[in-house]
Amino acid sequence: QVQLVECGGGLVQTGGSLRLSCAASGSSANIYTMGWYRQAAGTQRELVASITWSASTNYADFVKGRFTISRDNAKNTVYLQMNSLKPEGTAVYYCNADGRAYYHGNYWGQGTQVTVSS
């Protein structure tokens, strides 16, 4: 079982920056692919970025060049540095730990609100 605790959300102006972090409990979490998803009001949850245990990354087109995902396996923590934020980035951001490649579960954090004012 893996538990995820996110922090770092908040209110920021257009063009500003925020850094989200997600701490994972559970000894297996450091081999899972970790990701950040977001869900704006009235929309489906969508992938923002993901990172494998070996630090291979994947980004949604709408954040390429502005967001950076990273992880510290020793701390079981994944980060999302968000720069040049836009109002359309307003959403609840969720941390994900995907252990299905190892026949484990797919885990979600409780979410953290990011609001970008125009």
C-alpha positions in Angstrom: 0.0 0.0 0.0 1.3 3.5 -0.9 0.1 6.7 0.4 0.8 10.0 -1.3 0.8 13.4 0.3 1.0 16.5 -1.9 1.8 20.1 -1.0 2.8 23.3 -2.7 -0.4 24.4 -4.4 -1.8 27.9 -4.0 -2.7 31.1 -5.8 -0.4 32.7 -8.2 -0.6 35.4 -10.9 -0.2 34.7 -14.6 3.4 34.1 -15.4 4.3 33.1 -11.9 5.8 29.8 -10.6 4.9 27.1 -8.1 6.6 24.0 -7.1 4.5 21.0 -6.1 5.9 18.1 -4.1 4.5 14.6 -3.4 5.9 12.4 -0.7 5.2 8.7 -1.0 5.1 6.2 1.8 5.8 2.5 1.1 9.1 0.9 0.2 8.1 0.0 -3.4 7.2 3.6 -4.4 10.7 4.4 -5.5 10.4 2.0 -8.5 7.0 3.1 -9.6 6.3 5.5 -12.4 5.2 8.7 -10.7 3.1 11.4 -12.3 1.1 14.6 -11.9 -2.4 14.9 -13.3 -4.8 17.8 -13.2 -8.5 18.2 -13.2 -10.2 21.5 -13.8 -13.9 22.0 -12.9 -16.2 20.2 -15.3 -13.4 18.4 -17.1 -11.7 15.0 -17.1 -8.5 14.3 -15.2 -5.5 14.6 -17.6 -1.8 13.8 -17.5 0.5 16.7 -16.9 3.8 14.9 -16.6 5.3 11.6 -15.6 8.7 10.2 -14.6 9.9 6.6 -14.4 12.2 5.2 -11.7 15.1 5.8 -14.0 14.1 9.4 -14.6 12.7 9.2 -18.1 10.1 11.9 -18.4 7.0 12.5 -20.4 5.1 15.8 -20.7 1.8 16.9 -22.0 2.2 19.2 -25.0 0.5 22.1 -23.1 3.3 22.2 -20.5 6.4 21.4 -22.5 9.1 24.0 -21.9 7.4 25.4 -18.9 7.0 22.5 -16.4 9.7 20.2 -15.1 9.1 16.9 -13.3 11.8 15.4 -11.1 12.1 12.8 -8.4 14.3 11.9 -5.4 14.2 8.2 -5.0 16.0 8.3 -1.7 13.3 10.5 -0.3 10.4 8.8 -2.2 9.4 12.3 -3.4 8.4 13.6 -6.8 8.3 17.3 -7.7 6.6 19.4 -10.3 8.2 22.8 -11.0 5.7 25.0 -12.8 6.8 28.1 -14.5 5.1 30.7 -16.7 1.7 29.6 -15.4 -1.4 30.5 -17.3 -5.0 30.9 -16.1 -6.0 27.7 -17.9 -3.7 25.9 -15.6 -6.1 26.4 -12.7 -7.1 23.0 -11.5 -6.7 20.4 -8.8 -3.3 18.7 -9.3 -3.1 15.1 -8.3 0.0 13.0 -7.6 0.0 9.4 -9.0 2.1 6.4 -8.2 1.6 3.6 -10.8 2.7 0.2 -9.5 0.7 -1.9 -12.1 3.8 -2.9 -14.0 4.7 -4.9 -10.8 1.1 -6.1 -10.3 0.6 -3.6 -7.5 -2.0 -0.9 -7.3 -2.4 2.5 -8.9 -2.4 5.2 -6.2 -3.6 8.8 -6.0 -3.0 11.6 -3.6 -5.8 13.8 -2.3 -5.0 16.7 -4.7 -3.8 20.2 -4.2 -5.5 23.3 -5.7 -3.6 25.5 -8.1 -5.2 28.8 -9.0 -3.7 31.1 -11.6 -5.2 34.6 -11.7 -5.3 36.7 -14.8 
